[in-house]
Amino acid sequence: MGPYLADNDEQGFIDELLDGQPDAHAYFGRMKRENREGPAVMGERTPLTELETADVAKDLAADKVTFIDTRPHSEVHEGTVARSLNVPAGKSVASYGAWVVNPETDKNPLVLLAQDHDQAQDMWDHLVRVGIDNVAGYLTSIDGLPTSTPQLIRPEELEGFDAAMVLDVRNRTEHTAGHIPGSHQLSGGRVMWHLDELPTQGAIVSYCQSGVRNSVAASALRRAGYDVVELDGSYAAWTMWNQARESVSSN
């Protein structure tokens, strides 16, 4: 503890110990409690079935299900199911799912977008590991469902855009290493548990490093009613644009 022991500064010691550590996702607390108390007994699960598009459209209109768009963010940006959550399929599907779905408060069954039954079942298996087990079934296409297109903004448009907040959903260590001036840091895994830090009026421009995490967090914020505009290409694109601008200015 060094100087902290001499000064009896326990909080200072804790702050230094935690400095540089990655942000803990908000769902860790729930998982820790479930690991301690034991999760609810699920019993034998029946295999997922492919749903009828008309039935899903009807349930979406009545807000009886939540649609999970599992495509890459580049495809989601071309059009996705209205009020859907973007949880990209792959190795991080469980983590991203837990960022945006809280099974303790989100009671709607999930409808997964999947290439086929095997992929849908695999994603469900991973989601169960973070306590997300209420899955109604899957679809293989968004055709026939109500769609919307997420709003994007290019780096060169940012300075002239009237944003209530520029939100950095990367970890604190990434933000400290470099960020868009004036941006507020709140990592993607904590956004939905810290809505009190966000403005309730006006547009929020959000970004991560490359756009993946940003698309996940932005989809959840939109579903919660926030006006979110995603920075196209996120921080990587903004950095390239800013470097080019500074190069021109110095010549």
C-alpha positions in Angstrom: 0.0 0.0 0.0 3.0 2.3 0.3 2.0 6.0 0.8 -1.6 5.0 1.1 -0.9 3.0 4.3 1.1 5.9 5.7 -1.8 8.3 5.0 -4.4 5.8 6.0 -5.9 6.4 2.5 -7.8 3.1 1.8 -9.8 4.6 -1.1 -6.6 5.9 -2.7 -5.2 2.4 -2.6 -8.4 0.9 -4.1 -8.4 3.5 -6.9 -4.8 2.8 -7.8 -5.4 -1.0 -7.7 -8.4 -0.7 -10.0 -6.8 1.9 -12.3 -6.4 0.4 -15.8 -8.6 -2.6 -15.2 -11.3 -3.2 -17.8 -14.8 -2.1 -16.9 -16.9 -4.7 -15.2 -20.1 -5.4 -17.1 -23.2 -4.6 -15.2 -24.6 -8.2 -15.6 -21.6 -9.6 -13.6 -23.5 -8.7 -10.4 -26.5 -10.7 -11.4 -24.3 -13.7 -12.5 -22.4 -13.6 -9.2 -25.7 -13.7 -7.3 -27.0 -16.6 -9.4 -23.7 -18.5 -9.0 -24.0 -18.0 -5.2 -27.7 -18.8 -4.9 -28.1 -21.1 -7.8 -30.0 -20.4 -11.1 -33.6 -21.3 -11.6 -34.2 -24.9 -12.6 -35.0 -25.0 -16.3 -35.8 -28.6 -16.7 -35.6 -30.2 -20.2 -35.6 -27.7 -23.0 -37.6 -28.4 -26.1 -35.8 -27.7 -29.4 -36.3 -24.3 -30.9 -38.8 -24.1 -33.8 -38.9 -21.8 -36.8 -41.7 -19.3 -36.3 -44.2 -18.0 -38.8 -43.4 -14.5 -40.0 -47.0 -13.3 -39.8 -47.2 -14.5 -36.1 -43.9 -12.7 -35.3 -45.1 -9.5 -37.0 -48.3 -9.6 -35.0 -46.4 -10.1 -31.7 -44.0 -7.4 -32.5 -46.8 -4.9 -33.1 -48.3 -5.9 -29.7 -44.8 -5.7 -28.1 -45.1 -9.3 -27.0 -41.7 -10.4 -28.3 -38.2 -8.9 -28.7 -36.5 -9.4 -32.0 -32.7 -10.2 -31.9 -30.9 -9.2 -35.1 -27.8 -11.4 -35.1 -26.2 -10.0 -38.3 -23.0 -7.9 -38.4 -23.5 -4.2 -37.8 -22.7 -3.4 -41.4 -25.8 -5.3 -42.5 -27.9 -4.0 -39.7 -27.1 -0.4 -40.8 -28.8 -1.2 -44.1 -32.0 -2.0 -42.4 -33.2 -4.0 -39.4 -36.4 -4.9 -37.6 -37.9 -1.9 -35.9 -37.0 -1.8 -32.2 -34.8 -4.9 -32.5 -31.6 -5.5 -30.5 -28.4 -6.2 -32.4 -26.6 -9.1 -30.8 -24.1 -10.3 -33.4 -23.7 -14.1 -33.8 -20.3 -15.5 -32.8 -18.1 -16.0 -29.9 -19.4 -12.9 -28.0 -23.1 -13.6 -28.4 -23.6 -14.3 -24.7 -21.7 -11.2 -23.5 -23.5 -8.9 -26.0 -26.8 -10.5 -25.2 -26.3 -9.8 -21.5 -25.4 -6.2 -22.3 -28.9 -5.5 -23.7 -31.2 -8.1 -22.2 -31.9 -8.2 -18.4 -33.9 -11.4 -17.8 -34.9 -10.1 -14.4 -36.8 -7.2 -16.0 -37.2 -8.0 -19.7 -40.0 -10.5 -19.8 -40.6 -10.6 -23.5 -39.6 -13.9 -25.2 -36.8 -13.4 -27.7 -37.1 -14.2 -31.4 -33.6 -14.9 -32.9 -32.6 -14.2 -36.5 -30.6 -17.3 -37.6 -29.3 -18.9 -40.7 -30.8 -22.2 -39.7 -32.0 -24.3 -36.8 -28.5 -25.3 -35.8 -27.3 -21.7 -35.5 -30.4 -20.7 -33.6 -29.9 -23.6 -31.1 -26.2 -22.7 -30.7 -27.0 -19.1 -29.9 -29.6 -20.1 -27.4 -27.2 -22.5 -25.7 -24.7 -19.6 -25.3 -27.4 -17.2 -24.0 -28.5 -19.6 -21.4 -25.1 -19.4 -19.8 -25.8 -15.8 -18.9 -29.3 -16.5 -17.7 -31.1 -15.6 -20.9 -33.3 -18.6 -21.6 -36.7 -17.1 -22.6 -36.4 -17.7 -26.4 -39.6 -18.3 -28.4 -38.0 -19.4 -31.6 -36.3 -18.1 -34.7 -36.7 -16.8 -38.2 -34.3 -17.0 -41.1 -35.2 -13.7 -42.7 -36.6 -10.3 -41.8 -38.7 -10.2 -44.9 -42.3 -9.4 -44.0 -41.4 -7.6 -40.8 -41.6 -3.9 -40.0 -38.1 -2.4 -40.6 -36.2 0.8 -39.8 -32.7 2.0 -40.8 -30.4 3.2 -38.0 -29.2 6.8 -38.5 -25.5 7.2 -39.1 -23.2 10.3 -39.2 -19.8 10.6 -40.8 -16.8 11.9 -38.8 -16.7 15.1 -40.9 -20.3 15.9 -40.1 -19.9 15.6 -36.3 -18.6 19.1 -35.5 -21.7 20.7 -37.1 -24.2 18.3 -35.6 -26.3 19.4 -32.7 -25.8 16.5 -30.3 -26.9 16.5 -26.7 -24.0 14.1 -26.0 -21.2 12.3 -27.7 -21.1 8.8 -26.0 -18.0 6.6 -26.0 -19.1 3.0 -25.3 -15.5 1.7 -25.1 -13.8 0.8 -21.9 -12.2 3.5 -19.7 -8.7 2.4 -20.6 -9.5 2.9 -24.3 -11.1 6.3 -23.6 -8.1 7.4 -21.6 -5.7 6.4 -24.4 -7.6 8.6 -26.9 -11.1 9.9 -27.5 -13.2 12.4 -29.3 -13.0 15.7 -27.4 -15.9 16.3 -25.1 -17.2 12.7 -25.3 -18.7 10.9 -22.2 -17.4 7.4 -21.5 -19.8 4.7 -20.5 -18.8 1.2 -21.6 -21.3 -0.8 -23.6 -21.8 -3.4 -20.9 -22.9 -0.8 -18.5 -25.0 1.6 -20.6 -28.4 0.2 -19.9 -27.8 0.2 -16.1 -26.7 3.8 -16.1 -29.3 5.6 -18.1 -29.3 8.3 -15.5 -26.0 9.5 -17.0 -27.7 10.1 -20.4 -29.7 13.1 -21.6 -33.4 12.4 -22.0 -33.8 15.1 -24.7 -31.8 15.5 -28.0 -29.7 13.2 -30.0 -26.9 11.1 -28.7 -24.0 10.3 -31.0 -22.4 7.1 -30.0 -19.2 5.3 -31.0 -16.8 2.5 -30.0 -13.6 1.5 -31.7 -14.8 -0.1 -35.0 -18.6 -0.1 -34.7 -19.5 -3.6 -33.4 -20.0 -2.7 -29.7 -21.6 0.6 -30.6 -24.2 -1.1 -32.7 -25.1 -3.4 -29.8 -25.4 -0.5 -27.3 -27.1 1.8 -29.7 -29.8 -0.7 -30.5 -30.7 -1.1 -26.9 -30.8 2.6 -26.3 -33.1 3.1 -29.3 -35.4 0.4 -28.0 -35.5 2.3 -24.7 -36.7 5.4 -26.5 -33.4 7.3 -27.0 -32.6 9.2 -30.1 -29.2 7.6 -31.1 -27.1 8.4 -34.1 -24.1 6.1 -34.7 -20.8 7.5 -35.8 -20.0 5.7 -39.0 -16.8 3.8 -38.6 -16.6 4.8 -35.0 -13.4 6.0 -33.4 -11.1 4.4 -36.0 -12.8 6.4 -38.8 -12.8 9.6 -36.7 -9.1 9.2 -36.0 -8.2 8.8 -39.7 -10.3 11.8 -40.6 -8.9 13.9 -37.8 -5.3 13.1 -38.7 -6.0 14.0 -42.3 -7.5 17.3 -41.2 -4.5 18.1 -39.0 -2.1 17.2 -41.7 -3.8 19.7 -44.1 -3.9 22.4 -41.4 -0.1 22.0 -40.8 0.8 22.4 -44.4 
